[in-house]
Amino acid sequence: VLVQNVFTRVWDDSLVVKALDTGNAENITFRSCILWNDFARPMEVGVELRADEVKHIRFEDIDVLHSPTGYPLMGIHHGDRAVVSDVVFEDIRIEDAPGAQLFDIRITPSYWNRDSRMGCIRDVVFRNIRVTGSPGIPRLMSNSRLQGYDEEHDIKGVSVENLSILGKTVHDAKSLGLLCMNYVDQVSFRADEASERLKMIETGMEWERPLRRKPDGSYEGVLGIWLDNLHETAMEKEIRLEISPAHTGEYD
């Protein structure tokens, strides 16, 4: 199957591969498309993958104009029986996607799965991915994630090649903010050594005085926030702090 030269504006996934017990899903290419997502994921494999194999999937030369709700821009979400392999995301350009995950690959049971057994994921490539902004980004991207389910239903072979965010190149999982969780193996990064490296400002939070309930029913505590500059030069940054769930009460 070839899907080419398409513009989408959707309220759910834009370009998505599924398998619904009608045979294997293989040799599928999405090429030269422009995507606008008001919700959900621009590029997705899953969630329903009810087949023996889902393989040879290509997303090539794709522009993501808008994806403002924080969902993964590129995802593989799996809880059925298929062996998912050889999935390539290549030459992807991302503009307006504040707070979104760049990618999320996860094996876990979900509401949409019907198979009684689970599969695995093998050999996924992210190549020549550029987060350009529009220009700049009002909010940093959320952490990307790789997460298998157990030793048999795992993720092996994820390659990140020439990924840049606002002109700076990602050289490792730490600078990307990638969470490599359980049952994930063989994750690699490749980048031009001469390019400017992306270095994140490390942040953290720690209770200096834990929340305690006061006689009037409100709570009071002190939360310390720290930042660590990994750059060689001084940096000036703004901090954005959000308290969730919002609108359930008042706070100072």
Salt bridges, closest charged atoms under 4 A:
ASP13 OD1 - ARG41 NH1 3.93
ASP21 OD2 - ARG50 NE 3.58
ASP21 OD1 - ARG81 NH1 3.05
GLU26 OE1 - LYS55 NZ 3.79
ASP38 OD2 - ARG9 NE 2.85
GLU44 OE1 - ARG41 NE 3.73
GLU44 OE2 - HIS77 ND1 2.97
GLU48 OE1 - LYS18 NZ 2.59
ASP52 OD1 - ARG81 NE 3.42
GLU53 OE1 - LYS55 NZ 3.29
GLU60 OE1 - ARG31 NE 3.30
ASP61 OD1 - ARG93 NH2 2.52
ASP63 OD1 - ARG93 NE 2.80
ASP86 OD2 - HIS56 ND1 2.65
ASP86 OD1 - ARG58 NH1 3.30
GLU90 OE1 - ARG127 NH1 3.35
ASP96 OD2 - HIS66 ND1 2.93
ASP104 OD2 - HIS77 NE2 2.71
ASP104 OD1 - ARG145 NE 2.77
ASP115 OD1 - ARG81 NH1 3.08
ASP150 OD1 - HIS153 ND1 2.77
ASP154 OD1 - ARG122 NH2 2.82
ASP154 OD2 - LYS156 NZ 3.99
GLU161 OE1 - ARG127 NE 2.85
GLU161 OE2 - ARG190 NH1 3.92
GLU193 OE1 - ARG197 NH2 3.07
GLU196 OE2 - LYS168 NZ 3.68
GLU202 OE2 - LYS174 NZ 2.81
GLU220 OE2 - LYS214 NZ 3.97
GLU232 OE2 - LYS199 NZ 2.59
GLU242 OE2 - ARG139 NH2 3.31
GLU242 OE2 - ARG240 NE 2.93
